[in-house]
Every structure is written in C-alpha cells, then in structure tokens.
Amino acid sequence: MEELVVRPGKERKLLNFYPHVYKDEILKAPKGPGVAKVFSADGGFLGVGYFDPEARVPFRLYRFRQEGEGPLDKAFFLGRFQRALKKREGLGAFVRMVHGEADGLPGLVVDRFGEVLVLQVRTRSAEALRGEWLPALLEALAPKGVYERSDVEERVKEGLSPKSGPLFGKVPEVLEVEEDGLVFPIPLALAQKTGFYLDQRENRRRFEAMVGPEDRVLDVYSYVGGFALRAARQGAYALAVDKDLEALAVLDRVALRMGLKVDVRHGEALPVLRGLTGSFTQILLDPPTLVKRPEELPRIKAHLVDLLREAYRLLAPGGYVWLSSCSYHLGFPELLEVSRRAAADTGRRLRVHAFWIQPRDHPYSLHIPESFYLKTLVLQDDPLF
C-alpha cells in the first residue's frame, strides 16, 4: 500500500475525523492513483484512503486511525453498510441509506425505495472502489434491483462521465414511492436526483399538521407536490408551481388517484409569483441547490430577496412562509438576512416560528461541516395591530 504524508499541522483535522486532504496540504504523494495510508509529517499513522491527483479532493480518508491499517475491501465496506443500516432502524422502507462522508463513505449516496436502491457515485475515489463496495452493498441490503443516477454535476467536475440506468436485478421503469399514504409514481429515467426528496419528509409531516381546510397553500418549487398534496388532503386549497412538466404530471396522477384537487402552474418561480394575485396562508419556497461556491452568494441572496418580496406580497395576515436551503453555503444566518431584507422592502413584520434541519437518515456529522446542508426557516406574519 502506498503512503501519503500531510504537511505539519494538517494531521489535526484527520485526527478529528475530517476526511478530505487538499493538494496544498500534501507533503509527499503516492506515485499514482490508488489506496494509500496517510501519515503526519512526524510519521504518525492517520488512516487509509484513496489518492487520485485528478480529483477535486486528491485524498479522501475512508478508514480512520482508530480503525487500523486494513484494506478498503469488501469486508470493510460491508461493515460500513451494516452500520448505516443500523442507524436507520425504525425509519421505514423509504429512506436514505448512505449519506456520503457523514456515513464514512465519501462520494456515495444510496436511497432505498422499498426493495429498490437508487444510488449516485459522485467522486473518483467512489468510482475506483466500485468493485469493492458494490458487492458489499448488495449483501448488506439485499435489494431486488439497483438503479444508478450518477449524472450529477459533482461527477462531471471530477472528470467522470455521467452514468444512468439499471445496475442490478429488476428495476421498474416507474418507481412507486409511498409516504404516509400518498403514493408517487416516479419515472426513474426522468426524475430529479435519486427520484424523490426524502430529506423533506419530516417537514412535510410538520406542515400537514399545521394545515386545515380554511387554508390556502402556495407550494413553490413543488416537484411532485409532496407539500401541496398533503394540504389538499386536509381540505385546503393548494397551488403548486414548478418548471418540471414531468414532475407536475406525477402530481396530477397522484391527485387523480387520491381524489384530491391541486391547481398547478408551470414555469419559473419568480415570474409565476409576480403574476399571482390573492393571498395564501401557507407559502413554501424550496428552491434547488442555488449556491455551489461562496462567490455565488451575493447574487443568490439577491434572488431570494426577490422571491421573498413576492411571497410576502401574497401572504395573508397571520400566515406562514417556509423557506428552505439545500446548500451548505446558504445557512440560517443567510436565510435570516434575506428574510429581513425582503421584510424591510415590503413593510412586513414577522416572527421566527421554527428552525428545522435535515432528518437523521441524512446525518449531519459534527466533524464535517459540509454534511449540514438542509435548513428550513419558518416565519409567521406578526402585525402590530
């Protein structure tokens, strides 16, 4: 096994379970790509990982010092998957089973939809180790089928070609995703990411508990209508907005099957909002990952202020605005900032009702700040009179 040595002082983050080593942190590199042991500048053993000079992060640590110097073989990955499975006990059959670095598996995401797994391989290290972890995954979870959706931007940035399609066993063309009595028929070849946004599950439940038949709900960036359909199920009026026609078609099919009514608007969020009139008691804004680099923050914050201005214009007295961010770079301080800026522009007075984060099947490791990605801020209109 080759050896990699980090510069003096850089061993501290590895000792504190942070798995990434960047190019300028490497004192001595292996001769080429492959599994390597990593050492501090004074010779202390730090762990085992994968080195690839062509990757955005040249070295990713998989096995920390406390786990010994063993290889990254099937047995190692089987242990990782079994640990991930144990963490998800009691969460049901539709969950995220592997959440990358937070589960000790850099570059790999696996969602379980009943007896079918949908996975993404995002990094060069995860791709290179596929022959070791895939058999372990099949043994640990025993799926009937596995579908791969490795067509994300992170993979392209790694210099890897996109991959998408059935990977193992029998995979239906349309995946039936059940959540609290709602069944969503998701065409896997057309779906966003791994097919369904499991990370908003708890927020959808919280939201439904707050909605009654007197409410008017505006679900912006609705995708397949997870929020809007729950509102309709409670007897509320619901309007879903999304630019993805296929997603809106899924929403329509679910509504028809359940005997529910949800109005839809196809288009980009901001122009659609600007064209709406009337008022809504619950407004949800759940945009896609808008910020992937810190330098994009000013532009994206300005865009969010524009969206919130329109949301506040449409908000009924005493109503709620739900604002979510699935970007690591756009945290609660930024969400509060853009909410205040939009409130100042529109003369709205609001109170913070709640802060919520990603559910536990999308673990947030204290030692890996980037694993904290989903934040939801709920605001309520709070007039003085």
C-alpha positions in Angstrom: 0.0 0.0 0.0 1.4 3.4 -1.0 1.9 6.2 1.5 0.8 9.8 1.6 2.3 12.4 4.1 0.5 15.6 5.0 2.1 18.9 5.9 2.8 19.8 9.5 -0.4 20.7 11.3 -2.7 19.2 8.7 -2.9 16.0 10.7 -5.2 17.7 13.2 -8.3 17.7 11.0 -7.8 14.0 10.2 -7.4 13.1 13.8 -10.7 15.0 14.3 -12.5 12.8 11.6 -12.5 15.2 8.7 -11.9 13.1 5.6 -10.5 15.5 3.0 -6.9 16.3 2.2 -6.4 19.0 -0.5 -3.5 19.4 -2.9 -1.7 22.1 -0.9 -1.9 20.0 2.2 0.2 17.1 0.8 3.9 16.9 1.7 4.5 13.6 -0.1 2.1 12.0 -2.5 1.9 8.4 -3.8 3.3 7.7 -7.3 -0.2 7.3 -8.8 -3.9 6.7 -8.0 -4.8 4.1 -5.5 -5.5 3.1 -1.9 -2.9 4.6 0.4 -2.0 5.0 4.0 -1.7 8.6 5.3 0.8 9.8 7.8 1.6 13.0 9.6 4.9 14.8 8.9 6.4 13.3 12.1 5.5 9.7 11.0 2.3 9.2 12.9 -0.3 6.9 11.2 -3.6 8.7 10.5 -5.7 6.3 8.4 -6.3 4.7 5.0 -7.9 6.4 2.0 -7.9 6.8 -1.7 -5.5 9.1 -3.6 -6.2 10.5 -7.1 -4.3 13.6 -8.3 -7.0 14.3 -10.9 -9.8 14.6 -8.3 -11.0 17.9 -6.8 -10.1 16.5 -3.4 -6.9 14.4 -4.1 -7.1 12.3 -1.0 -10.3 11.0 0.7 -10.0 9.2 4.0 -12.2 6.1 4.5 -10.6 4.3 7.4 -9.5 6.5 10.3 -6.6 5.7 12.6 -8.8 4.2 15.3 -10.0 1.6 12.8 -6.5 0.3 12.0 -4.5 -0.2 8.8 -6.7 -2.8 7.0 -7.5 -2.6 3.3 -10.6 -1.0 1.7 -12.0 -4.3 0.7 -15.5 -5.8 0.6 -15.3 -6.7 4.4 -14.6 -3.0 5.2 -17.5 -1.7 3.1 -19.8 -4.4 4.4 -19.2 -3.1 7.9 -19.9 0.5 6.8 -23.2 -0.5 5.2 -24.3 -2.6 8.2 -23.6 0.4 10.4 -25.6 2.7 8.1 -28.5 0.2 8.2 -28.5 0.1 12.0 -28.7 3.9 12.2 -31.8 3.8 10.0 -33.7 1.2 12.0 -37.3 2.2 12.5 -37.3 4.8 9.8 -39.3 2.8 7.3 -38.7 1.4 3.8 -38.2 4.7 2.0 -35.0 6.3 3.4 -31.6 7.5 2.6 -29.3 4.6 3.4 -25.9 6.2 2.7 -25.2 9.9 3.0 -21.6 10.1 1.8 -18.9 11.4 4.2 -21.3 11.5 7.1 -21.6 7.7 6.9 -17.9 7.2 6.3 -18.4 6.6 2.6 -17.1 9.6 0.6 -18.7 10.2 -2.7 -21.5 7.6 -2.4 -25.2 8.3 -1.9 -27.8 5.5 -1.7 -31.6 5.9 -1.3 -33.8 2.9 -0.5 -37.3 2.8 -2.0 -38.7 -0.4 -0.7 -36.9 -3.2 -2.5 -35.1 -0.9 -5.0 -32.0 1.1 -4.3 -31.1 4.3 -6.3 -27.5 5.3 -5.9 -25.1 8.1 -7.0 -21.4 7.8 -7.4 -20.0 11.3 -7.2 -16.3 11.1 -6.8 -13.3 9.4 -8.5 -12.5 7.5 -5.3 -16.0 6.0 -5.1 -15.9 5.1 -8.7 -12.4 3.5 -8.4 -13.6 1.4 -5.4 -16.9 0.3 -7.0 -15.7 -3.3 -7.3 -15.3 -3.4 -3.5 -18.3 -1.6 -2.2 -21.0 -2.7 -4.7 -20.9 -6.4 -3.7 -20.9 -5.4 -0.1 -23.9 -3.1 -0.7 -25.8 -6.0 -2.3 -25.0 -8.3 0.5 -25.9 -5.8 3.3 -29.2 -4.6 1.9 -30.3 -7.5 -0.4 -32.3 -5.3 -2.9 -34.3 -6.8 -5.8 -32.9 -4.1 -8.0 -30.4 -1.2 -8.1 -30.7 1.9 -10.4 -27.8 4.3 -10.8 -28.3 8.1 -11.3 -24.6 9.2 -11.4 -25.4 12.1 -13.7 -24.9 14.9 -11.3 -22.7 18.0 -11.7 -20.3 16.9 -8.9 -19.3 13.8 -11.0 -18.7 15.9 -14.1 -16.4 18.2 -12.1 -14.4 15.1 -11.1 -13.8 14.4 -14.8 -16.1 11.4 -14.8 -18.6 10.6 -17.5 -22.3 10.5 -16.4 -23.9 7.1 -15.8 -27.6 6.4 -15.6 -29.6 3.2 -15.8 -30.3 -0.2 -14.2 -27.3 -1.5 -12.4 -28.5 -4.8 -10.8 -31.5 -7.0 -10.7 -35.0 -5.9 -11.7 -35.8 -2.2 -11.6 -39.3 -0.9 -12.6 -39.4 2.0 -15.1 -41.8 3.7 -12.7 -40.9 3.6 -9.0 -43.8 3.7 -6.6 -42.7 5.8 -3.6 -45.0 5.7 -0.6 -45.1 8.3 2.1 -47.8 8.5 4.8 -50.5 7.1 2.5 -49.5 9.1 -0.6 -48.0 7.0 -3.4 -45.9 8.8 -6.0 -45.3 7.1 -9.4 -41.8 8.3 -10.3 -40.4 7.6 -13.7 -36.7 6.9 -12.8 -35.3 7.9 -16.2 -36.8 11.4 -15.9 -36.7 12.0 -12.1 -34.5 14.6 -10.4 -31.6 13.3 -8.4 -32.5 9.9 -7.0 -36.2 10.3 -7.7 -37.7 11.8 -4.6 -36.7 14.3 -2.0 -36.7 12.1 1.1 -34.9 14.8 3.1 -38.1 16.9 3.3 -40.1 14.1 4.8 -40.3 15.5 8.4 -41.1 19.0 7.1 -44.0 17.6 5.1 -45.3 15.9 8.2 -44.9 19.1 10.3 -46.6 21.1 7.5 -49.6 18.8 7.2 -50.1 19.1 11.0 -50.4 22.9 10.6 -52.8 22.9 7.7 -56.6 23.0 7.9 -59.5 23.2 5.4 -59.6 27.0 5.8 -56.0 27.4 4.4 -54.8 28.5 1.0 -51.4 26.9 0.2 -48.8 28.0 -2.4 -46.2 25.3 -3.0 -43.3 26.8 -5.0 -40.7 24.5 -6.4 -43.2 21.8 -5.7 -41.6 19.0 -7.8 -44.2 16.1 -7.5 -46.3 18.1 -4.9 -45.3 16.5 -1.6 -46.5 19.5 0.3 -49.4 20.6 -1.9 -51.0 17.1 -1.9 -50.8 17.0 1.9 -52.5 20.3 2.0 -55.3 19.1 -0.3 -55.7 16.0 1.8 -56.5 18.3 4.7 -59.2 20.1 2.7 -57.1 23.2 1.9 -56.8 24.9 -1.4 -53.4 24.2 -2.9 -51.5 25.7 -5.9 -48.2 24.0 -7.0 -45.6 25.8 -9.1 -42.7 24.1 -10.9 -40.8 24.3 -14.2 -40.6 20.5 -14.5 -43.6 19.3 -16.5 -42.9 15.7 -15.8 -43.0 16.3 -12.1 -46.3 18.2 -12.4 -47.7 15.2 -14.4 -46.8 12.9 -11.5 -48.6 15.3 -9.1 -51.7 15.2 -11.3 -51.7 11.4 -11.4 -51.4 11.2 -7.6 -54.2 13.8 -7.1 -56.5 11.9 -9.5 -55.8 8.6 -7.8 -56.5 10.0 -4.4 -59.5 12.1 -5.4 -57.7 15.3 -4.5 -57.6 18.7 -6.2 -54.4 20.7 -6.7 -54.0 23.5 -9.1 -50.7 23.7 -10.9 -48.7 26.4 -12.7 -45.9 25.5 -15.0 -43.0 28.0 -15.1 -40.0 29.6 -13.4 -40.8 30.5 -9.8 -40.2 34.3 -9.8 -42.2 35.2 -13.0 -45.1 32.9 -11.8 -45.1 34.6 -8.4 -45.1 38.0 -9.9 -48.2 37.1 -11.9 -50.2 35.8 -9.0 -52.9 37.7 -7.1 -54.9 37.0 -4.0 -53.5 35.7 -0.7 -52.2 32.5 0.8 -52.0 31.4 4.4 -49.0 29.0 3.8 -46.3 29.7 1.3 -43.5 27.2 0.7 -40.2 28.2 -1.1 -37.9 25.2 -1.6 -35.5 26.1 -4.4 -32.9 23.7 -5.7 -29.2 24.0 -4.7 -28.6 27.6 -5.7 -25.2 28.2 -4.3 -22.3 25.8 -5.0 -19.5 28.3 -4.5 -19.1 31.1 -1.9 -18.6 33.7 -4.6 -22.2 33.0 -5.8 -23.7 34.1 -2.5 -24.4 37.8 -3.3 -26.3 37.0 -6.5 -28.3 34.2 -5.0 -29.2 36.2 -1.9 -30.5 39.0 -4.1 -32.6 36.4 -6.0 -34.0 35.1 -2.7 -34.9 38.6 -1.6 -36.9 39.0 -4.9 -38.7 35.7 -4.2 -39.5 36.6 -0.6 -40.8 40.0 -1.6 -43.4 38.3 -3.8 -44.2 35.7 -1.1 -44.7 38.5 1.5 -47.0 40.4 -1.0 -49.1 37.2 -1.3 -49.1 36.3 2.4 -52.4 36.5 4.3 -52.4 38.2 7.7 -51.0 35.7 10.3 -49.8 33.4 7.5 -46.6 31.4 7.3 -43.6 31.3 4.9 -41.4 28.2 4.8 -38.0 28.9 3.3 -35.6 26.0 2.7 -32.0 25.9 1.6 -30.3 22.7 0.5 -26.9 24.4 0.0 -24.1 24.2 2.5 -23.1 27.8 1.7 -26.6 29.2 2.4 -27.1 28.7 6.1 -29.5 30.0 8.7 -27.7 33.4 9.0 -28.1 34.0 5.3 -31.8 32.8 5.3 -32.5 35.3 8.2 -30.6 38.0 6.3 -32.6 37.7 3.1 -35.9 37.4 5.1 -35.2 40.6 6.9 -34.2 42.4 3.7 -37.4 41.4 2.0 -39.4 42.3 5.0 -37.9 45.8 5.1 -38.7 46.3 1.4 -42.3 45.3 1.9 -43.1 46.6 5.4 -43.8 43.2 6.8 -43.3 42.4 10.4 -42.6 38.7 11.0 -41.6 36.3 13.8 -39.5 33.3 13.6 -41.7 30.3 14.2 -39.1 27.5 13.8 -35.7 26.3 12.6 -35.5 22.8 11.2 -32.7 20.7 9.8 -32.3 17.6 7.7 -33.7 14.3 9.1 -31.5 11.7 10.7 -31.3 9.4 7.7 -29.4 12.3 6.2 -26.9 12.5 9.0 -25.0 15.7 9.9 -21.6 14.9 11.2 -20.2 17.4 13.7 -16.8 16.9 12.2 -17.8 17.5 8.5 -19.5 20.9 8.2 -20.4 20.2 4.6 -22.7 17.4 5.7 -25.0 20.1 7.2 -26.9 21.1 4.1 -30.7 21.3 4.6 -32.1 24.2 6.6 -35.7 25.3 6.9 -36.8 28.6 8.3 -40.5 29.1 9.1 -41.7 32.7 9.5 -45.1 33.9 10.6 -46.7 37.2 9.7 -46.8 39.2 13.0 -48.6 42.5 12.6 -48.7 45.0 15.5 -52.5 45.5 15.2 
